[in-house]
């Protein structure tokens, strides 16, 4: 199994960049619910061999969130909030996705995640107070960010598999979104959002055919748009 490293971050730290932020999103493809982006900054002096509350040794558990079990993701999520220099979350609602399209929505999610970076972050704390923390360099999974100069960012294909900070951001985004979808499951129990978190599984498509879309479905996404 390929594990992400701090190689990219160390290269940038050696060049004088202090605040290197990793960015990734969760929820680009689902038929329902918001898109979330995670932003994480680690201190360059961090000893990643020690995780505060985690049962599974770290940093091996910090990798692409899709390769982790629910328990592993939540343990990693706690560890990231414990030791990261700063963490931010950006949320774009399903209505915004319908209004501007998924590509523009992703840019909005990334920008909100950066604006919400909180030093010594805690998952129960709201958005950061102004002035917002301003990263020196951006490492993004596959994408680039509009309005950030090319020399201050790098889009890395499969970045969540290669770059420790991007992998951490993917975990923050995924766990946060899953929690949101479990709350929506309580509001719309017949759709099974706690199980498929909005993705177009067989179960989800069957409930769509039976009940039609609910309030949090993305109306511009197929097959939701056909109902």
C-alpha positions as CSV (number, residue, x, y, z in Angstrom):
1,X,0.0,0.0,0.0
2,X,1.3,3.5,-0.9
3,X,1.5,5.8,2.0
4,X,1.7,9.6,1.8
5,X,4.8,11.3,2.9
6,X,6.0,14.8,3.9
7,X,8.3,15.0,0.9
8,X,6.4,17.7,-0.9
9,X,6.0,19.7,2.3
10,X,9.7,19.4,3.3
11,X,10.7,20.6,-0.2
12,X,8.5,23.7,0.2
13,X,9.6,24.3,3.9
14,X,13.2,24.2,2.7
15,X,12.4,26.9,0.2
16,X,11.1,29.2,2.9
17,X,7.4,28.5,2.8
18,X,6.1,28.4,6.3
19,X,2.3,27.8,6.0
20,X,1.8,24.9,3.5
21,X,-1.8,24.0,3.3
22,X,-3.2,20.7,1.9
23,X,-6.7,20.8,0.3
24,X,-9.1,18.1,-0.7
25,X,-12.8,17.7,-1.2
26,X,-15.5,15.2,-0.4
27,X,-18.9,15.0,-2.1
28,X,-18.3,15.9,-5.7
29,X,-20.2,13.0,-7.1
30,X,-23.2,12.3,-4.8
31,X,-26.8,13.0,-5.9
32,X,-27.7,14.7,-2.6
33,X,-26.2,16.8,0.1
34,X,-23.4,19.4,0.3
35,X,-19.8,19.3,-0.9
36,X,-17.2,19.7,1.8
37,X,-13.5,20.7,1.5
38,X,-10.9,20.2,4.1
39,X,-7.8,22.4,4.6
40,X,-4.9,21.3,6.9
41,X,-1.6,22.9,7.9
42,X,1.0,21.0,9.9
43,X,3.9,22.6,11.8
44,X,7.1,21.7,10.0
45,X,8.6,20.6,13.4
46,X,5.8,18.1,14.0
47,X,6.8,14.7,15.2
48,X,4.3,12.6,13.2
49,X,5.4,9.4,15.0
50,X,3.1,10.2,17.9
51,X,-0.7,10.4,17.8
52,X,-2.5,11.7,20.8
53,X,-5.7,9.7,21.2
54,X,-5.5,7.1,18.4
55,X,-5.5,3.4,18.9
56,X,-4.0,2.7,15.5
57,X,-0.3,3.8,15.2
58,X,0.2,6.9,13.1
59,X,1.1,8.3,10.6
60,X,0.3,5.1,8.8
61,X,-3.4,5.7,9.2
62,X,-3.1,9.1,7.5
63,X,-3.8,8.2,3.9
64,X,-6.5,8.5,1.2
65,X,-9.8,8.6,3.2
66,X,-11.3,6.1,0.7
67,X,-8.9,3.4,1.8
68,X,-9.8,3.7,5.5
69,X,-12.6,2.2,7.5
70,X,-15.1,4.4,9.2
71,X,-13.4,3.8,12.6
72,X,-10.0,4.5,11.1
73,X,-11.2,7.7,9.5
74,X,-12.7,9.0,12.8
75,X,-9.5,8.1,14.7
76,X,-7.4,9.9,12.1
77,X,-9.8,12.9,12.2
78,X,-9.3,13.2,16.0
79,X,-5.6,13.0,15.6
80,X,-5.5,15.6,12.9
81,X,-7.5,18.1,15.1
82,X,-5.1,17.3,18.0
83,X,-1.8,17.9,16.3
84,X,-2.4,20.1,13.2
85,X,-1.3,23.7,13.3
86,X,-4.6,24.7,11.7
87,X,-7.7,23.0,10.2
88,X,-10.5,24.5,8.1
89,X,-13.7,23.2,6.5
90,X,-15.5,24.7,3.6
91,X,-19.2,23.7,2.9
92,X,-21.2,24.3,-0.3
93,X,-24.9,23.5,-0.1
94,X,-26.7,21.4,-2.7
95,X,-28.6,24.5,-3.8
96,X,-25.4,26.3,-4.6
97,X,-24.1,23.3,-6.6
98,X,-27.3,23.5,-8.6
99,X,-26.9,27.2,-9.1
100,X,-23.2,27.4,-10.2
101,X,-22.3,23.9,-11.2
102,X,-20.0,21.4,-9.6
103,X,-16.7,22.8,-10.9
104,X,-17.4,26.3,-9.6
105,X,-18.8,24.8,-6.4
106,X,-15.5,23.0,-5.8
107,X,-13.6,26.3,-6.1
108,X,-16.0,27.9,-3.5
109,X,-15.5,25.0,-1.1
110,X,-11.7,25.2,-1.3
111,X,-11.8,29.0,-0.7
112,X,-14.2,28.7,2.3
113,X,-12.0,26.0,3.8
114,X,-9.0,28.3,3.6
115,X,-11.0,31.2,5.0
116,X,-12.1,29.1,7.9
117,X,-8.6,27.9,8.9
118,X,-8.4,28.0,12.7
119,X,-5.1,27.8,14.6
120,X,-5.3,25.1,17.3
121,X,-8.6,24.1,15.6
122,X,-11.3,22.2,17.4
123,X,-14.2,20.4,15.5
124,X,-16.7,22.3,17.7
125,X,-15.4,25.7,17.0
126,X,-16.9,27.9,14.3
127,X,-15.3,29.9,11.5
128,X,-12.1,31.7,12.2
129,X,-12.2,35.4,13.1
130,X,-10.7,37.9,10.7
131,X,-8.1,38.3,9.6
132,X,-8.1,34.8,8.2
133,X,-4.9,32.7,8.2
134,X,-3.2,33.1,4.9
135,X,-1.2,30.1,3.6
136,X,2.1,30.6,1.8
137,X,1.6,27.6,-0.5
138,X,-1.3,25.4,-1.6
139,X,-1.1,21.6,-2.3
140,X,-4.3,20.4,-3.9
141,X,-5.5,17.0,-4.9
142,X,-5.6,17.1,-8.7
143,X,-7.0,20.6,-9.0
144,X,-5.8,24.2,-9.1
145,X,-7.4,27.1,-7.2
146,X,-8.5,30.2,-9.1
147,X,-7.2,33.5,-7.8
148,X,-4.1,31.9,-6.4
149,X,-0.9,32.5,-8.4
150,X,0.5,29.5,-10.2
151,X,3.8,29.8,-8.4
152,X,2.1,29.4,-5.0
153,X,0.2,26.2,-5.7
154,X,0.5,22.7,-7.0
155,X,-2.2,20.4,-8.2
156,X,-1.1,16.8,-7.7
157,X,-2.8,13.9,-9.3
158,X,-3.7,11.3,-6.7
159,X,-2.4,13.8,-4.1
160,X,-4.3,12.1,-1.3
161,X,-2.2,9.0,-1.9
162,X,1.1,10.9,-2.1
163,X,1.0,14.0,0.1
164,X,0.5,13.7,3.9
165,X,-1.2,17.1,4.2
166,X,-3.6,16.4,1.3
167,X,-4.4,13.0,2.8
168,X,-5.2,14.7,6.1
169,X,-7.5,17.2,4.3
170,X,-9.3,14.4,2.6
171,X,-10.1,12.8,6.0
172,X,-11.3,16.0,7.5
173,X,-13.6,16.6,4.5
174,X,-14.9,13.0,4.4
175,X,-15.6,12.6,8.1
176,X,-17.3,16.0,8.3
177,X,-19.5,15.3,5.4
178,X,-20.5,11.8,6.6
179,X,-21.5,13.4,10.0
180,X,-23.7,15.9,8.1
181,X,-25.3,13.1,6.0
182,X,-26.1,11.1,9.1
183,X,-28.0,14.1,10.5
184,X,-29.9,14.4,7.2
185,X,-30.7,10.7,7.6
186,X,-32.7,11.6,10.7
187,X,-34.6,14.3,8.8
188,X,-35.2,12.1,5.7
189,X,-35.0,8.5,7.0
190,X,-36.5,6.7,4.1
191,X,-33.6,7.6,1.8
192,X,-30.9,5.8,3.7
193,X,-28.4,8.8,3.7
194,X,-26.5,7.4,6.7
195,X,-25.5,4.3,4.5
196,X,-24.8,5.7,1.1
197,X,-24.2,9.4,2.1
198,X,-25.9,10.6,-1.1
199,X,-24.1,8.5,-3.7
200,X,-26.0,6.8,-6.5
201,X,-26.1,3.3,-5.0
202,X,-28.7,0.8,-6.0
203,X,-30.5,1.4,-2.7
204,X,-30.5,5.2,-3.3
205,X,-31.8,4.9,-6.8
206,X,-34.6,2.7,-5.7
207,X,-35.7,5.2,-3.1
208,X,-35.6,7.9,-5.7
209,X,-37.8,6.0,-8.0
210,X,-40.2,5.2,-5.2
211,X,-40.4,8.6,-3.4
212,X,-38.9,11.1,-5.8
213,X,-36.2,13.7,-4.7
214,X,-36.3,15.2,-1.3
215,X,-35.1,18.7,-0.3
216,X,-31.4,18.0,-0.2
217,X,-31.2,16.3,-3.6
218,X,-29.1,18.1,-6.3
219,X,-31.8,18.9,-8.8
220,X,-29.4,19.3,-11.8
221,X,-27.8,15.9,-11.3
222,X,-29.0,12.9,-13.3
223,X,-31.1,10.9,-12.6
224,X,-32.5,13.4,-10.0
225,X,-33.3,15.9,-12.8
226,X,-35.6,13.4,-14.5
227,X,-38.1,13.3,-11.6
